Amino acid sequence: MKLLMIEDNESVCKMVNMFFKKEGFESVFAHDGQEGLDLFKATPEYFDILIVDLMLPSLDGMSIVMAIREFSNVPIIILTAKESEADQVLGLELGADDYVTKPFNALTLMARIKAVSRRSSSGVKKEETEDTDTLTTEYFKISRVTHELFYKGTALAALTPKEFDLLYFLMEHPRQVFSREQLLEHVWGYQFYGDERTVDVHIKRLRKKISTESHSFIHTVWGVGYKFDETE
């Protein structure tokens, strides 16, 4: 796995780099926001995942996430020292796949990195075929091989890795209700640590991309969770 970490605290970078090396990750570090964005733009196909701090010199993390989401769906984890829920939610709404709040345990960051990347499109095995990794419903066709989503034969806006994973999982289990905790465990790959907003924001983003005037497709079951249902 090749990571780009944009973080101005060099001590933090040195600490996490020890864990990256232990896992066999190839890591590149940038300590300036604009520098990090330019580095990714130069070779966007090289990196498998980005870790972006929100408070950076030259260019803040929010701006970096927005800029990258204009041309790439690479998995992004944001780091924030802020305790404000609004900052975390805004980062997710702008397109981040997950967040880790400072100060953080390096093992927690490693777990989130593995969880975010585990089900991304880059993890699809070559021997998998479209027949076994494509779901077709009355309205949709979604393929893990091409990482594409079609509505009545028309390609929809590209989904981020976690949006794709979330929708695919819900479509695999139509009309079955899942709690936020269950979705975090099945889609993100880690157990519930109070990160309900991560699921809520991804559901909100998905609804914007797939809902029509007559169908919302992803329904809230109040007090329980969410389900995918094409019927009204």
C-alpha positions as CSV (number, residue, x, y, z in Angstrom):
1,M,0.0,0.0,0.0
2,K,1.3,3.4,-0.9
3,L,0.2,6.3,1.3
4,L,0.5,10.1,1.1
5,M,0.3,11.8,4.5
6,I,-0.1,15.6,4.6
7,E,0.8,16.6,8.1
8,D,2.9,19.6,9.3
9,N,3.9,18.0,12.6
10,E,7.1,16.2,11.8
11,S,7.2,14.3,15.1
12,V,3.8,12.8,14.3
13,C,5.0,11.8,10.9
14,K,8.1,10.1,12.3
15,M,6.0,8.2,14.8
16,V,3.5,6.8,12.4
17,N,6.1,6.1,9.8
18,M,7.6,3.4,12.1
19,F,4.2,1.7,12.1
20,F,3.9,2.1,8.3
21,K,7.3,0.5,7.8
22,K,6.4,-2.4,10.1
23,E,3.3,-3.0,7.9
24,G,5.3,-2.8,4.7
25,F,3.6,0.4,3.5
26,E,5.3,2.8,1.2
27,S,4.8,6.3,2.6
28,V,5.4,9.8,1.4
29,F,5.1,12.8,3.7
30,A,4.3,16.5,2.9
31,H,4.4,19.1,5.7
32,D,2.6,21.8,3.7
33,G,-0.9,21.8,2.3
34,Q,-0.2,23.1,-1.1
35,E,2.9,20.9,-1.4
36,G,0.9,17.9,-0.6
37,L,-1.9,18.7,-3.1
38,D,0.6,19.3,-5.8
39,L,2.4,16.1,-5.0
40,F,-0.8,14.1,-5.3
41,K,-1.8,15.9,-8.5
42,A,1.5,15.0,-10.1
43,T,1.0,11.3,-9.6
44,P,-2.6,10.6,-8.5
45,E,-2.5,7.0,-9.7
46,Y,0.5,6.2,-7.5
47,F,-1.2,6.5,-4.1
48,D,-3.7,4.1,-2.6
49,I,-4.8,6.3,0.3
50,L,-4.4,9.8,1.6
51,I,-4.1,11.0,5.2
52,V,-4.8,14.7,5.5
53,D,-4.5,17.0,8.5
54,L,-7.1,19.8,8.6
55,M,-4.8,22.5,10.1
56,L,-2.0,23.0,7.6
57,P,0.2,25.9,6.3
58,S,-0.5,27.3,2.8
59,L,-3.6,25.2,2.2
60,D,-6.0,23.7,4.8
61,G,-7.1,20.1,4.7
62,M,-10.7,20.9,3.8
63,S,-9.6,22.7,0.7
64,I,-7.3,19.7,-0.2
65,V,-10.2,17.2,0.1
66,M,-12.5,19.4,-2.0
67,A,-9.8,19.8,-4.7
68,I,-9.0,16.1,-4.8
69,R,-12.6,15.1,-5.0
70,E,-12.9,17.1,-8.2
71,F,-10.8,14.5,-10.1
72,S,-10.1,11.5,-7.8
73,N,-12.0,9.0,-5.5
74,V,-8.9,7.9,-3.7
75,P,-9.7,6.9,-0.1
76,I,-9.1,9.9,2.3
77,I,-8.8,9.9,6.1
78,I,-8.7,13.3,7.7
79,L,-6.9,14.1,10.9
80,T,-8.2,16.8,13.2
81,A,-7.2,18.2,16.5
82,K,-10.5,20.0,16.8
83,E,-13.2,18.6,19.1
84,S,-16.0,20.2,17.2
85,E,-18.4,17.7,15.6
86,A,-19.1,20.3,12.9
87,D,-15.5,20.0,11.6
88,Q,-15.6,16.2,11.5
89,V,-19.0,16.2,9.7
90,L,-17.9,18.9,7.2
91,G,-14.8,16.8,6.3
92,L,-17.0,13.8,5.7
93,E,-19.5,15.8,3.7
94,L,-16.7,17.2,1.5
95,G,-15.7,13.6,0.5
96,A,-13.5,12.2,3.2
97,D,-14.0,8.5,3.9
98,D,-13.2,8.6,7.6
99,Y,-11.6,10.7,10.3
100,V,-9.3,10.3,13.3
101,T,-9.2,12.9,16.1
102,K,-5.9,14.1,17.6
103,P,-4.3,13.1,19.8
104,F,-4.6,9.6,18.4
105,N,-3.1,6.2,19.0
106,A,-1.0,5.0,16.0
107,L,-2.7,1.6,16.2
108,T,-6.1,3.3,15.8
109,L,-4.9,5.1,12.7
110,M,-3.5,1.8,11.3
111,A,-6.8,0.1,11.9
112,R,-8.7,2.9,10.1
113,I,-6.3,2.8,7.2
114,K,-6.8,-0.9,6.8
115,A,-10.6,-0.5,7.2
116,V,-10.9,2.3,4.6
117,S,-8.7,0.5,2.0
118,R,-9.9,-3.1,2.6
119,R,-13.0,-2.8,0.4
120,S,-11.8,-0.2,-2.1
121,S,-11.8,-1.0,-5.8
122,S,-8.0,-1.5,-5.7
123,G,-8.6,-4.6,-3.6
124,V,-10.7,-6.4,-6.2
125,K,-9.0,-9.7,-7.1
126,K,-8.1,-10.2,-10.7
127,E,-9.9,-13.5,-10.8
128,E,-13.2,-12.0,-9.8
129,T,-15.7,-11.6,-12.7
130,E,-18.5,-9.3,-13.5
131,D,-21.0,-12.1,-13.0
132,T,-20.0,-12.6,-9.4
133,D,-19.4,-9.0,-8.5
134,T,-22.3,-7.2,-10.1
135,L,-25.7,-6.6,-8.6
136,T,-28.6,-5.8,-10.8
137,T,-32.0,-4.6,-9.5
138,E,-35.1,-3.1,-11.1
139,Y,-33.4,0.3,-11.2
140,F,-29.7,-0.2,-10.6
141,K,-26.6,-2.0,-11.8
142,I,-23.5,-1.8,-9.6
143,S,-20.2,-3.5,-10.4
144,R,-17.2,-4.1,-8.1
145,V,-15.1,-4.8,-11.2
146,T,-15.5,-1.5,-12.9
147,H,-16.6,0.4,-9.7
148,E,-19.5,1.9,-11.7
149,L,-23.1,2.5,-10.8
150,F,-25.9,2.7,-13.4
151,Y,-29.5,3.9,-13.0
152,K,-31.8,2.5,-15.7
153,G,-28.7,2.1,-17.9
154,T,-27.3,5.6,-17.3
155,A,-24.0,6.0,-15.4
156,L,-24.4,8.0,-12.3
157,A,-21.8,10.3,-10.6
158,A,-18.8,8.5,-9.4
159,L,-19.0,7.3,-5.8
160,T,-16.1,7.5,-3.3
161,P,-14.8,4.1,-2.1
162,K,-16.8,4.1,1.1
163,E,-20.0,5.4,-0.6
164,F,-19.6,2.5,-3.1
165,D,-19.0,-0.1,-0.4
166,L,-21.9,1.2,1.7
167,L,-24.4,1.1,-1.2
168,Y,-23.1,-2.3,-2.4
169,F,-23.6,-3.8,1.1
170,L,-27.1,-2.4,1.4
171,M,-28.0,-3.6,-2.0
172,E,-26.8,-7.1,-1.2
173,H,-29.3,-7.1,1.6
174,P,-32.5,-5.4,0.2
175,R,-35.1,-4.3,2.8
176,Q,-32.9,-5.5,5.7
177,V,-32.4,-2.9,8.3
178,F,-28.9,-2.3,9.7
179,S,-27.9,-0.2,12.6
180,R,-25.1,2.4,12.4
181,E,-23.0,0.1,14.5
182,Q,-23.5,-2.8,12.2
183,L,-22.7,-0.7,9.1
184,L,-19.5,0.5,10.7
185,E,-18.5,-3.1,11.4
186,H,-19.4,-4.5,8.0
187,V,-18.5,-1.6,5.7
188,W,-15.7,0.2,7.5
189,G,-14.4,-2.9,9.2
190,Y,-14.2,-1.7,12.8
191,Q,-16.5,-1.9,15.7
192,F,-18.5,1.0,17.1
193,Y,-16.5,3.7,18.8
194,G,-19.1,6.5,18.8
195,D,-18.7,7.4,15.1
196,E,-22.3,7.4,14.1
197,R,-21.9,10.6,12.2
198,T,-19.6,8.8,9.7
199,V,-22.5,6.6,8.6
200,D,-25.0,9.4,8.7
201,V,-23.0,11.6,6.4
202,H,-22.2,8.8,3.9
203,I,-25.9,8.0,3.8
204,K,-26.7,11.7,3.2
205,R,-24.1,11.8,0.3
206,L,-25.5,8.6,-1.2
207,R,-29.0,9.9,-1.2
208,K,-28.0,13.1,-3.0
209,K,-26.4,10.9,-5.7
210,I,-29.0,8.2,-6.3
211,S,-32.4,9.6,-5.2
212,T,-35.1,10.6,-7.7
213,E,-38.3,12.6,-7.3
214,S,-40.3,9.4,-6.7
215,H,-37.7,7.1,-5.0
216,S,-35.3,7.7,-2.1
217,F,-34.1,4.1,-2.2
218,I,-32.2,4.4,1.1
219,H,-34.7,4.6,3.9
220,T,-34.3,5.6,7.6
221,V,-36.0,3.3,10.0
222,W,-36.3,5.6,13.0
223,G,-34.6,4.3,16.2
224,V,-33.1,1.3,14.3
225,G,-31.0,2.3,11.3
226,Y,-31.0,2.2,7.5
227,K,-32.1,-0.1,4.6
228,F,-32.1,-0.2,0.8
229,D,-35.6,-0.6,-0.6
230,E,-36.7,0.1,-4.1
231,T,-40.4,-0.1,-3.3
232,E,-42.4,2.8,-2.1
